[in-house]
Structures are given as C-alpha cells and as structure tokens.
C-alpha cells in the first residue's frame, strides 16, 4: 500500500484558516419525522422565520440536494450566504456546507432525534471556518459560545414557527 501523502507539508493550504467548533440542541413538541419534514421544507420566508430581515432562494438539484441562497440585512450591512444542503431522510439528518466567500467550506450537521419525555430535538454541530491566524483557546471558546448563541436563537425562533404551523 502506498501512502497518499508523504508528509503534512505535501498538503496544500493556500490561505491561513482555522475552524471554530460548537453545538447545541433545540427541543420540538412534535414527533421526529414531523419535525424533520418541517425543518427541511425550504421556503423563501425561512430567513424571516429565523428572526432576520431577508429572503431565501431555494434551488432543488434533486430529491436530496438543495442550494439555498440567503440574503439579509444586519447592523453591519448586507449578508449573503449560499449553501449546499444534503438531506438524509432515513437518518432524519442533513448537512449544510457554505459555498459563499465568507466562511466558505464551513459545515453544519443537523439531526432530529426522539426524546424520552415526548417530542423530539435537533442536535446541531457546527464547524465554521475563519480566515487568519488561529487565536488562543480563550478566544476560540468565546467565538464558539457566540456562534452557538446566535444559531440557537435562530432555532428558538424556528421552533416557535414550527409550533404555530404544526399546531393548526
């Protein structure tokens, strides 16, 4: 068997980057299959359901692959996030890989699991890529906490929207 790479130096890295890993869980009052269907039924108003002012364009490539293009405004200005999403209905999970320039190749994993006390929950794991020199552990921990807070706030908003839609 021939080694694929003779050394780490053989792996090309064009720009200095680092990853910040984080995660959280979000409870839903609905069975896992129902929650999964709702979460992966992408629509133009999804950005607003997350609590942002903007719109989403959805392009379905095939039965399990989407390209999502979100445009919204923040205090810092206009944000554009283009993502490749792959859904795995048999596992009640999906992946989201960033295609846009900011955070390109960042990856996010989602899985809906059953909860013993009823309902279900989303287990989320993120690995966001940043350009530049990797900061120290304290800064990385602070970044992970901030990212988890931001993303979990969006999912709290989505859980409320899910409850409104599915309780009709």
C-alpha positions as a Python dict, from the first residue, in 0.01 Angstrom:
ca = {
    (1, 'X'): (0, 0, 0),
    (2, 'X'): (136, 343, -98),
    (3, 'X'): (89, 634, 142),
    (4, 'X'): (-135, 903, -2),
    (5, 'X'): (76, 1187, 140),
    (6, 'X'): (439, 1161, 240),
    (7, 'X'): (404, 1441, 495),
    (8, 'X'): (171, 1714, 609),
    (9, 'X'): (384, 1954, 404),
    (10, 'X'): (254, 1778, 92),
    (11, 'X'): (-99, 1905, 165),
    (12, 'X'): (-152, 2242, 1),
    (13, 'X'): (-313, 2520, 202),
    (14, 'X'): (-346, 2845, 9),
    (15, 'X'): (-477, 3075, 284),
    (16, 'X'): (-429, 3052, 658),
    (17, 'X'): (-760, 2948, 816),
    (18, 'X'): (-891, 2790, 1133),
    (19, 'X'): (-1215, 2627, 1245),
    (20, 'X'): (-1441, 2703, 1537),
    (21, 'X'): (-1647, 2405, 1656),
    (22, 'X'): (-1969, 2445, 1850),
    (23, 'X'): (-2308, 2288, 1905),
    (24, 'X'): (-2644, 2299, 2080),
    (25, 'X'): (-2979, 2120, 2099),
    (26, 'X'): (-3331, 2253, 2042),
    (27, 'X'): (-3647, 2080, 2168),
    (28, 'X'): (-3958, 2040, 1949),
    (29, 'X'): (-4303, 1933, 2070),
    (30, 'X'): (-4352, 1710, 1765),
    (31, 'X'): (-4252, 1357, 1660),
    (32, 'X'): (-3909, 1334, 1493),
    (33, 'X'): (-4040, 1258, 1143),
    (34, 'X'): (-4280, 1554, 1152),
    (35, 'X'): (-4010, 1789, 1283),
    (36, 'X'): (-3765, 1669, 1016),
    (37, 'X'): (-4016, 1728, 735),
    (38, 'X'): (-4087, 2079, 864),
    (39, 'X'): (-3716, 2166, 904),
    (40, 'X'): (-3625, 2053, 551),
    (41, 'X'): (-3925, 2207, 371),
    (42, 'X'): (-3727, 2508, 250),
    (43, 'X'): (-3914, 2827, 151),
    (44, 'X'): (-3840, 3193, 67),
    (45, 'X'): (-3962, 3319, 407),
    (46, 'X'): (-3731, 3095, 614),
    (47, 'X'): (-3490, 3384, 682),
    (48, 'X'): (-3772, 3585, 837),
    (49, 'X'): (-3877, 3283, 1049),
    (50, 'X'): (-3523, 3282, 1189),
    (51, 'X'): (-3568, 3643, 1302),
    (52, 'X'): (-3380, 3821, 1023),
    (53, 'X'): (-3496, 4067, 756),
    (54, 'X'): (-3434, 3898, 425),
    (55, 'X'): (-3528, 3630, 176),
    (56, 'X'): (-3413, 3287, 65),
    (57, 'X'): (-3392, 3149, -286),
    (58, 'X'): (-3428, 2771, -299),
    (59, 'X'): (-3292, 2564, -586),
    (60, 'X'): (-3365, 2192, -569),
    (61, 'X'): (-3093, 1999, -751),
    (62, 'X'): (-3252, 1657, -693),
    (63, 'X'): (-3460, 1471, -432),
    (64, 'X'): (-3200, 1515, -157),
    (65, 'X'): (-2988, 1815, -257),
    (66, 'X'): (-3063, 2187, -241),
    (67, 'X'): (-2878, 2514, -293),
    (68, 'X'): (-3001, 2783, -53),
    (69, 'X'): (-2915, 3146, -119),
    (70, 'X'): (-3000, 3369, 180),
    (71, 'X'): (-2980, 3749, 161),
    (72, 'X'): (-3049, 3959, 468),
    (73, 'X'): (-2955, 4283, 641),
    (74, 'X'): (-2774, 4317, 974),
    (75, 'X'): (-2638, 4614, 1169),
    (76, 'X'): (-2306, 4556, 990),
    (77, 'X'): (-2464, 4555, 643),
    (78, 'X'): (-2589, 4313, 380),
    (79, 'X'): (-2515, 3943, 429),
    (80, 'X'): (-2525, 3675, 159),
    (81, 'X'): (-2495, 3308, 248),
    (82, 'X'): (-2503, 3044, -22),
    (83, 'X'): (-2523, 2685, 99),
    (84, 'X'): (-2528, 2331, -35),
    (85, 'X'): (-2771, 2121, 170),
    (86, 'X'): (-2791, 1740, 156),
    (87, 'X'): (-3081, 1570, 334),
    (88, 'X'): (-3078, 1213, 467),
    (89, 'X'): (-3444, 1128, 544),
    (90, 'X'): (-3362, 774, 659),
    (91, 'X'): (-3142, 924, 934),
    (92, 'X'): (-3356, 1236, 996),
    (93, 'X'): (-3044, 1442, 933),
    (94, 'X'): (-2896, 1691, 691),
    (95, 'X'): (-2572, 1873, 618),
    (96, 'X'): (-2517, 2234, 520),
    (97, 'X'): (-2189, 2335, 354),
    (98, 'X'): (-2119, 2705, 298),
    (99, 'X'): (-2044, 2795, -64),
    (100, 'X'): (-2033, 3175, -31),
    (101, 'X'): (-1700, 3353, 13),
    (102, 'X'): (-1742, 3439, 382),
    (103, 'X'): (-1686, 3115, 571),
    (104, 'X'): (-1655, 2905, 256),
    (105, 'X'): (-1642, 2532, 329),
    (106, 'X'): (-1781, 2573, 682),
    (107, 'X'): (-2001, 2275, 757),
    (108, 'X'): (-2302, 2224, 977),
    (109, 'X'): (-2463, 1895, 1079),
    (110, 'X'): (-2824, 1857, 1192),
    (111, 'X'): (-3005, 1553, 1327),
    (112, 'X'): (-3356, 1517, 1468),
    (113, 'X'): (-3379, 1260, 1749),
    (114, 'X'): (-3666, 1131, 1961),
    (115, 'X'): (-3686, 1244, 2323),
    (116, 'X'): (-3798, 1009, 2600),
    (117, 'X'): (-4038, 1260, 2751),
    (118, 'X'): (-4207, 1313, 2413),
    (119, 'X'): (-4144, 1522, 2111),
    (120, 'X'): (-3802, 1545, 1955),
    (121, 'X'): (-3494, 1763, 1944),
    (122, 'X'): (-3247, 1897, 1695),
    (123, 'X'): (-2884, 1815, 1770),
    (124, 'X'): (-2664, 2067, 1588),
    (125, 'X'): (-2287, 2062, 1538),
    (126, 'X'): (-2110, 2342, 1353),
    (127, 'X'): (-1758, 2382, 1221),
    (128, 'X'): (-1717, 2736, 1094),
    (129, 'X'): (-1404, 2834, 904),
    (130, 'X'): (-1241, 3174, 953),
    (131, 'X'): (-950, 3334, 767),
    (132, 'X'): (-640, 3439, 955),
    (133, 'X'): (-413, 3313, 1226),
    (134, 'X'): (-570, 3078, 1478),
    (135, 'X'): (-636, 3258, 1806),
    (136, 'X'): (-571, 3115, 2151),
    (137, 'X'): (-805, 2879, 2336),
    (138, 'X'): (-986, 3154, 2533),
    (139, 'X'): (-1070, 3345, 2212),
    (140, 'X'): (-1178, 3024, 2033),
    (141, 'X'): (-1403, 2935, 2328),
    (142, 'X'): (-1558, 3284, 2323),
    (143, 'X'): (-1618, 3261, 1946),
    (144, 'X'): (-1778, 2917, 1986),
    (145, 'X'): (-2007, 3048, 2258),
    (146, 'X'): (-2111, 3348, 2046),
    (147, 'X'): (-2179, 3131, 1739),
    (148, 'X'): (-2382, 2883, 1946),
    (149, 'X'): (-2584, 3170, 2096),
    (150, 'X'): (-2656, 3321, 1754),
    (151, 'X'): (-2753, 2994, 1587),
    (152, 'X'): (-2955, 2864, 1882),
    (153, 'X'): (-3150, 3194, 1889),
    (154, 'X'): (-3245, 3138, 1523),
    (155, 'X'): (-3355, 2782, 1606),
    (156, 'X'): (-3564, 2902, 1902),
    (157, 'X'): (-3745, 3127, 1653),
    (158, 'X'): (-3783, 2835, 1412),
    (159, 'X'): (-3920, 2613, 1692),
    (160, 'X'): (-4189, 2877, 1760),
    (161, 'X'): (-4276, 2893, 1390),
    (162, 'X'): (-4291, 2512, 1376),
    (163, 'X'): (-4527, 2505, 1674),
    (164, 'X'): (-4751, 2764, 1508),
    (165, 'X'): (-4756, 2577, 1174),
    (166, 'X'): (-4796, 2222, 1306),
    (167, 'X'): (-5049, 2300, 1580),
    (168, 'X'): (-5313, 2416, 1330),
}
